[in-house]
Amino acid sequence: MTTSQSVLIVVAHPDDAEIAMGMRIRDHVLAGDRVRIHCLTAGHPGADGATTRRDECLAAAKILGISSYTFSPIPDSRFTDHRGAINAALFDAFAAERPDVVYTHHPDDQHLDHAVTGEEATTVAMREAADLVHFRSPYSRSFEPNLYFVGTPELLAAKQAALACFASQQQLDMKVFAGLTELAYRQHVHHRVVERFPAGAHGAEMFRTVRQIVHASRP
C-alpha cells in the first residue's frame, strides 16, 4: 500500500511547470498526491497582466487537478536583483506544508529567472524536503537527465489542454512544447530501448534527480 505524498513544484513564471512536466503533474494527482505549484511571479504588473496570468494558471490547474497554485510578488525578469526576497518567499512557501518531493528548474539555464529560481529553490529544498528533482525547461543547458517519465495519450492530452490555457503568451508556441514531449527524449534514449516501451507509451518528460531518500521496508 502506497501513501500519498506532498509535492511542491517551484517555478519562476506561469506556464513553466505545465511546459516542463504537465504529464507528470497529472500523474501525481491521479496517484492521490497533493500537488502545489508555487510561482515566484505572476508576470508584469499593470494593464491586468498579472491578473490575466493568474487566471490562466488557475484554469490550467483545474484541468490538471492541482490542489493549490500560489504566487509570490517578485518582479518578472528581475530575479537577480531580488535574491533575498526570493529566499524569504521560498521559506514561506515550504513552511505552508513541508513537501516530501520538490521539483524545480535546472539551475544552468539561459533564462536568468529560471537559473535564480533553480539555485534558490535547490538551496531551500536541500534542508526542507527529502527528495529534490530538477526538470528540463526549453532553455536548460548541460542537462543530463537520469529520470524519464513516459506518459500516455491521455496524459499528453491533459498537458496540451493545460498549455492551451496560456493564451496571453503569444510568443510561445505551446504546440511545439507539447511536441517536444514526444520527441526530445529520443536524443537520450536508444531506439532499441524505446522499442520495448509498453503499448500506449506516448512521449516523455525529462528530469534529473538531485536527491532521493529511500527508507528500508518495515515488517
Disulfide bonds with the S-S distance in Angstrom:
none
